[in-house]
């Protein structure tokens, strides 16, 4: 059986206010053509279909179009990620099953597979949507509030069903697996408990299609991240974007799994440039970046006047400008938004307490902040 593993579409997202919907539509075209050309038996979408719980109308329209086109060619199994609203994404899932589109957003259904027939035998495909530990702890009677505990229980239910069927198995999951490399564009998921899950938690599946981290990664031969199809931060400037084309083992537990990475179209390459303004504007060394989306860090001793305007004469697609004068330390000249963008919401809040009170947050204050962020996360997950 041949699968196409993709994830983290983040439909509706922009790159520093640069509209990416056209690039996301081009990815959908590429995905459909790959399914047709490679005779894919099932497309796996491992969460974060949308960029937020309430996606813009144009993003919903593009997703609807993608599902209709894919359903004419193959089966589709998708799960909710931490950016999605499970309730909204799962609307109409019972009706879509009959059309070959299988949406799995309810944690209670993790042990109920989608059965896909193929000439070399049936495959049971299980979906583990993003599991907010606080939401599943009580109904699943977990003794710990952590992502590992939640995923371990989900896999226990999957293995119990797997043992009855004896078929090859595939698991979709949206989680942060230990050892994975993160980028700046993933939303932190650590507030709801310990965030990382060991790859061994997924033992027993013939293939595990992961979502959440935006760079393609091979955790083990059968446990992989496809990454996002587009770059959503400048930290992804060196990542290769696309999907995994997977041929499953011929029998359960077999060692003949193969995976080939299929590159996605790149709307415009990214570059991170650092140097003095005059050098950036005149040196031939930077000529190759003139058609890139560009992030620039200026190192001039004094902040140059009209720096972005001057930069855009040479780099018309410059999107981000920072200032780190030589000898001034990393944070010199940086705005507050630049300093906090790579930190978790909880860490930023604790820093704010320290800033206004003149002392680090005490334990009671840290616990109150943790409870407030967790309550907010749980409300959003149930939206």
N, C-alpha and C positions, 0 to 999 in steps of 0.2 A: 504494500500500500504506500502511496506517495502523498505526503503532507506538505503544506506550505505554512510555515510558522512565522507569524508577524505579531507585532504588539505596539502599544504606545503611539497610536496615531495622533492623539491630542488634537482632534479636529476643532478648529476655532481658535487655536493658539497663534500668536504672532511672535516675531523675533524683534524685540525692542521696537514695537509699534509697526514693524514691517509686515504687511498682510501676507500670510502664507497659504491662504485658501486655494489659490491657483496651483501652487506647488503640491498641495495635498491632493487636489483633483488629478494632477499628473501622476502622482503615486498610485491612485486608484486605477487609472488607465494601465499603468505598468503592471499592477497586481493582476488585473483581469487578463491581460495578454500573457503573463507568465502562467497563469492557471490553464489557459487554452493551449499554449505551446507545449507545456510540460505534462499535460494530462493529469492534473492534480486531482486526487480523490477527495481531499478535504482541506479547507483552509482553517487554520487555527489563529484566533485573535486573542492574545493573552492580556486583555485589559487596557484601561485608559484609552478607550475609543474617543472620548471627548476630553477636553482640557478642564472642564468644570462641570459641576452638577447641573447647572442650568445653561446648556450650550446655546450659542446663537442660532437663529433660524437657518442661516446658510450652511452651518456645519451639520445640522440635522438633515437638511436636504441632501447634502453630499453623502452622508452615511446611508440614507435611504437608497440613493442611487447605487452606491457600492454594493449593498446587499442584494438589490434586484438583479444587478448584472452578474454577480457571483453565483446567485442561486440558479441562474440559467445554465451554469456550467458545472457546478460541483456542490458539495455539502459545505456548510460553514458552522463552526462551533466557536462561540466567543463568551468571554467572561467579563465581569465588571472589575475595574481597577480602583485604586484609591481616589482618583480624580472623578470617577463616574458616580452618578447617583444610581445605586442598584435598582431602586424602585422604578425610576424613570426608564433606565435602559432595558429593564425586564418587562416593560409594558407590552402586552400582546405576544409574549414569548410562547404561550400555548398555541396560538394560531400560527406563528412562524415555524413551529416544528414541522407542520405538515408541508411547508414549502422548502424544507431542507436547510433552514436557518435555525440553529439551536442556541438560544441565549440562556446562559447560566449565571444568575445573579443572587440566588437564594442559598445561603450556607447549608440549609437543611437538605438540599438536594445533592450534596457532594458525592454521595455514594450511588447515585443513579446515573449510569453512563448513557451517552449517545452511542448507539451501535451502528457502525458503518461497515457495510459489506464490501468486499473486494475479491478479485479472482483468487488471491492467495489466502483468503480466510477473513473472518470478521475481526474487527477491532473495537474494543470498548474505550471510548474517549470520555474522561471525567474532567469536570470543570471545578476548580477551586477559586471562586471569586476572591477579591481582596477581603481578608478576614480582620475586621476590627476586633481586637481581643476583648474589649469591654462588652461588645454586643453578643459575642458567642460564649462568654465565660459562664453565665448562669444556665442557659439552655443546654450547653454541652457539659456542665458540671466540671469545669476545668479547675484544677487546684492552683494554677498560676495564671497571671495576666501577662501573657507574652505571645508574640507571633509564633514562636516555636511550639508552644503548647497548642495553639489553635490549629496550626498546620499538621502537627502530629496526630491530633484527633481526626482531622479531615482524612488523612492518609490511612488511619486505622479503619475508618468506614469504607474507604475505597478498597483496601486490601481484602476486607471481609466479602465485598461483592465480587472482587476479582477472583477469589478462591473458588467461588461457586461457578464461575463462567469458564475459567481456564483459557480465555482468549488473550491475544496480545492487548496491551493496555497503553494508553497515552493519557498524561495528566497535564492540564493547563493550570497554571498558578500565577498569581500576582503577588510577589514577595521579594524581600531583599535577602538573597542567599549569601551566607558568610563567604568572604573572599571576593565578592563582586566589587567591581570598580564603579563608583558613582560619578555623576557629573553635576553641574550646577543647576540643572533644570528639573531634577526629580523633587517632588514634594517630600519633605522629611516625614517619616512614619513612626518615629521613635517615641512620641508622646504617649501613645496608647499601650505602652509596655515595651519590653526588650524587642528591638526591631528585627534583628537578623535571625535567619533560619539556616541550620546546617544542610548542606546538599544531601546528606545521608537520610534526612527526613523523608525524601522521596524514593528511597530504595524500593525496588519491586516493579516499578513502571518501566516499560520498554523505551519510552521517550517522555521527557518532561519539557514542555514548552513554557518558558518563563517570560513574564513581563514585569516591568517596573523600572529596571535600569536601562538607560538609553544607549549604551554601547553594546554591540554584539559581544558575547562572551561565552566560552565553553567552560562550564564548571566541572563537568565530567563528560565522557563521550556521549552520554544520553541525557544530560541536563544542560540546557543552553538558554541564553538570552538572545533574542533576535535583535534587540535594541529598537529604537524609534526609526521610522523611515526617513525622517528629516532631522537636521540639527536644530535644537531649540535653545541652545546657549553656546557662547563662544568656547566653553570648555570642551565642546564636541568637535572642534575644528579639525582634528586628525582622525576622527572615527569614520569607518566605512559603513554606510547605511544600506539596509536592504532586509532580506528575509532568508530564512533557512529552508531549503528544499530537502526534505527528509524522506528517505526510503526506509521503512521499518524492517526490523529483522523478520525473517521468514517464519519464525516460530517464537512463542513466548520465551523471554529470557535469552534469545539468541544473540550472538556477537557480530552479526553481519549488518548492523545498522550503518547507513551512510548518510552524510549530510553535506550539502554543497551550498555555499552562500551566494545568493542572487542579488547583485547590486541594484539599488534603486536609483532613479534619475536624480541628479543634483541640480536644484534650481540656480544656485549661485554658491560658490565656495566661500568659506570663512577664513579670515586671517586675523591674528593678534599681533599688532605691531607696537614696538616700544622704541623710543628715541627722542632726540631733540627735533623740534618742529622743522627747522631749516633742513636738516638731513632728510627727514621724511618727505619733504616737498621737492627736493632736488636730486637725491641720490638715485642712480639707475638701479640699485639693488632692490628698490621697492616697486619698480615698474610692473612686475607681474601681478601685483595685488590691486591694480587700478580698477578691475572689474569685480573684485570680491566684496562681500559684506565685511566691514572692517571694524575692529575694536582697537583703539589707539590709546596708549599710555605715554604721555609726554613727560620727559625728564628734564626739561629746561629749569634752570635755577629760579626764574621768574615765570609766572603764568603768562603765556603769550596772549595778546589781544586778538579777539575774533578767531580763536584757534580752529574751531569746528568749521566755520565758514571758509577759512583758507584751506583746510584739509580737504573739504569736499570739492574744491576745484580740481584736485588731482585724484581723490578717491570719492567719486560721487555717491557711493553706497556706504560711506562711513556712518555707523550707527551709534557707537559708544565712544565717549572721550573721558579719559581719566588723567589725573595729574599726580605724579610721584617725583618731585624734584630730586636730582642726584644729591645724596648726602642728607636727605631730609627724613628718612625712614619711610616705611611702607605706607603709613596712613597719612603722611603729610599731604595736604591739599585735597584729600579725598572727601567726597560728600558723605553724609550719614548713610544714604541709600547704598552707596558703593561699599561702605564698610560692613553693612549688615546683610547684603544680599545672599551671601554664602552661608549664613548661620541659621539655625532653627529658630522658629518663633519663640520658643521657650527661653532660649539663650538670650535673645534680644530683649525679652521682657525682664529677665533677671539683670541684664546690663542697665536697663532703664531704671530699675529700682536702685541699683548702686549709684547711678548718676544723680538722681534726685535726692537720695538720702545721705549720700556721702559714705556709704558703707555697703558691703555685699549683702544680698538678701539673706536673711536668717532662715533657719529650717522651716519655720511656720509659714513664712512668706513664699518659700520655694514650693511647699506642699500646696498652698492655696493657688499659686500660678499653675502648677501641674494639674490640679483638679479643674481649674477654669478652662484650660486648653483641651483637656480630655473631654469635658462636657461639650465643648464646641465641636470637637471632632466627631463625637458620637452622634450629635444632632445632625451634622452634615452627612454622615454615613447613612443615616436613616431617612435622609431627605427624599 
